[in-house]
Amino acid sequence: ADTIYLNDDKLRYLLANGKYDQSVRDRFVKKLIMTVQHMLSENECKDLVIAEAFTKEKNRAEFMKYFDGQVSYIMVHASRDLAYKRMRARMKKEEHVVDEGVFDFVWDEFETPKIPYKTLRNTNKTDGEICEDFNNLLE
């Protein structure tokens, strides 16, 4: 998902300037659907995992409907403090579209999922532990 933002000046501008409304979310999800569709066509018979913080139920449902029966939604449950700490660590090691202001905005906009989902609880696990838990949820 970061790749979509990093390659779209308008999306990056809207996100960075607090102008990220539902129409922008919808535009992003359409681009994400096209990107995933392309990735699946290039990697037939392989599973694909994407990390995306769908903050709105409307967009989760749209994505799941498009890939009917192919999507499992996993919500990573972490405290705000831990999520913030991990976001800051990511910012230090790679180019990332989420900064402190975006984090606060996205966190505050998050709607509790109504669609079926699994939960991965992160209580300060290492990256390796998170990957192991994630893989267990996918089996």
C-alpha positions in Angstrom: 0.0 0.0 0.0 2.9 2.4 0.7 4.0 1.9 -2.9 0.7 3.3 -4.1 1.1 6.4 -2.0 4.8 6.9 -2.8 3.9 6.8 -6.5 0.9 9.1 -6.3 1.8 12.8 -5.5 -1.9 13.7 -5.1 -2.7 11.0 -2.6 0.5 11.8 -0.6 -0.4 15.5 -0.6 -4.0 14.8 0.6 -2.9 12.5 3.3 -0.1 14.8 4.5 -2.4 17.8 4.6 -5.3 16.2 6.5 -7.5 16.2 3.4 -8.0 12.5 3.4 -11.8 12.0 3.2 -13.9 9.1 2.0 -13.5 10.0 -1.7 -9.7 9.8 -1.3 -10.1 6.4 0.5 -12.3 5.2 -2.3 -9.7 6.3 -4.9 -6.9 4.5 -3.0 -9.0 1.3 -2.7 -9.6 1.2 -6.4 -5.8 1.6 -7.0 -5.2 -1.1 -4.4 -7.6 -3.5 -6.1 -5.9 -2.9 -9.5 -2.5 -3.5 -7.9 -3.5 -6.7 -6.2 -5.3 -7.9 -9.3 -2.0 -7.4 -11.3 0.1 -9.1 -8.6 -2.2 -12.1 -8.6 -2.1 -12.4 -12.4 1.7 -12.3 -12.3 1.9 -14.9 -9.5 -0.6 -17.5 -10.4 -1.3 -20.2 -7.8 0.5 -18.3 -5.0 -1.0 -16.7 -1.9 -0.6 -13.0 -1.5 -0.4 -11.1 1.7 -0.9 -7.4 1.9 -0.7 -5.1 4.9 -3.2 -2.3 4.8 -5.0 -0.4 7.5 -8.5 -0.3 6.1 -9.9 2.3 8.5 -13.5 2.3 7.1 -15.9 -0.7 6.9 -17.1 0.5 3.5 -13.6 0.0 2.0 -13.0 -3.3 3.7 -16.3 -4.6 2.3 -15.5 -3.3 -1.2 -12.1 -5.0 -1.2 -13.5 -8.3 0.1 -16.4 -8.2 -2.4 -14.0 -7.7 -5.3 -11.9 -10.7 -4.3 -14.9 -12.7 -3.2 -13.9 -15.8 -1.2 -10.1 -15.0 -1.6 -9.6 -12.6 1.2 -9.1 -13.2 4.9 -9.0 -10.1 7.0 -6.7 -10.1 10.0 -6.9 -7.2 12.5 -3.7 -6.6 14.4 -4.8 -5.5 17.9 -2.2 -3.3 19.7 -2.3 -0.5 22.1 -2.1 3.0 20.7 1.3 3.5 22.4 2.7 0.3 20.9 1.4 1.0 17.5 2.9 4.5 17.6 6.2 3.1 18.8 6.3 0.7 15.9 5.4 3.4 13.4 8.3 5.5 14.6 10.7 2.6 14.3 9.5 2.0 10.7 10.0 5.7 9.8 13.6 5.4 10.9 14.5 2.5 8.7 12.5 3.1 5.5 10.5 5.6 3.5 7.0 5.5 4.9 3.9 7.5 4.2 2.7 7.4 7.8 4.1 10.1 10.1 3.0 11.3 13.5 0.2 13.4 12.2 -1.1 10.8 9.8 -0.9 8.2 12.5 -3.2 10.2 14.8 -5.6 10.9 12.0 -5.8 7.3 10.9 -6.0 5.9 14.5 -8.9 8.3 15.3 -10.8 7.4 12.1 -10.7 3.6 12.6 -14.0 1.8 12.6 -14.3 -1.5 14.4 -14.8 -4.2 11.7 -18.2 -5.7 11.1 -16.9 -8.1 8.4 -15.6 -11.5 9.5 -12.0 -11.2 10.7 -9.3 -12.9 12.8 -7.4 -11.1 15.5 -3.6 -11.0 16.0 -2.8 -9.6 19.4 0.4 -7.7 19.6 1.4 -7.0 23.2 5.0 -6.0 22.3 6.0 -9.1 20.3 9.1 -9.2 18.1 8.7 -9.1 14.3 9.4 -12.8 14.2 6.7 -13.6 16.7 4.2 -11.5 14.8 5.1 -13.3 11.6 4.7 -16.7 13.3 1.3 -15.7 14.7 0.3 -14.3 11.4 1.2 -17.5 9.6 -0.7 -19.6 12.2 -3.8 -17.5 11.5 -3.5 -18.1 7.7 -3.3 -21.9 8.1 
